[in-house]
Amino acid sequence: MTAHLILLVDDDQDLLTTLSAGLRQRGYDVAVALDAVAAMSAAVRLKPHVVVLDVGLPGGEGSVVMKRMHALPQLAGVPVIIISGRDPQRYRDEALAAGASAYLGKPLAMDDLVTAIRTSLGEEVGSEAGASPSAFAGKVVLLVDDDEDLLISLAAPLRRRAFDVDVATDAVTAISTAVKHPPDVVVMDIGLPGGSGVTVMRRLHSLPQLAGVPVIMLSGRDPEKHRDDALAAGAAVYLAKPATPEELMAAVVAALGGDQAPS
């Protein structure tokens, strides 16, 4: 089996040397870049399996580099792990909202980095939610959100776990897509163009062929109020934004009858 290629991007050469050595010892192939321009060039040329990207880079912010990568069709599904020694709470939330698969604060622990990489690749990590990827083959997840960057970041890890993923960016398209290609699970934002996610969920559940489809509701708004409203209306799980791929995977598996979902 070909080793997974990890692209490390940081202007700290000592850190790159340390991380590269640790990852190679664990069987990964590693490429490095020191600035934003070199990162884009390496990503396009090498098509890495995972990018580990510092927030502060010469030539551009890491979040901007990530968005540019995800705007390219050949890199749209590549998971990006953001790392930073800056204000961790602020940068974690911004990174995940922008589409990062994970956020790690500096100084980095090698075990934490390897866990984040393996999770981003959809591999089993300890008691991580879910069975083997083949267990999900043929299961359909419908993702509904008007944030296309978020759809990309949520769809990629699901597809790596063999889910069939459909996407919709508004209420009308969500309903028509669900009717044409009935999903096993719906992951839906509360605030949608054309109608609220709660209204869409009720319409789906009013259709005999979709009455039992579990819905995972997302929202970045007033979490307590919207959580109560979503669960009262029939949502299987409520997740506050930004939801990590790990949280989403746990919720999807739980909705399919697996392990306990996040509360």
Secondary structure, 3 states (H helix, E strand, C coil): CCCCEEEEECCCHHHHHHHHHHHHHCCCEEEEECCHHHHHHHHHHHCCCEEEEECEECCEEHHHHHHHHHCCHHHCCCCEEEEECCCHHHHHHHHHHCCCCEEEECCCCHHHHHHHHHHHCCCCCCCCCCCCHHHHCCCEEEEECCCHHHHHHHHHHHHHCCCEEEEECCHHHHHHHHHHCCCCEEEEECCCCCCCHHHHHHHHHCCHHHCCCCEEEEECCCHHHHHHHHHHCCCCEEEECCCCHHHHHHHHHHHCCCCCCCC
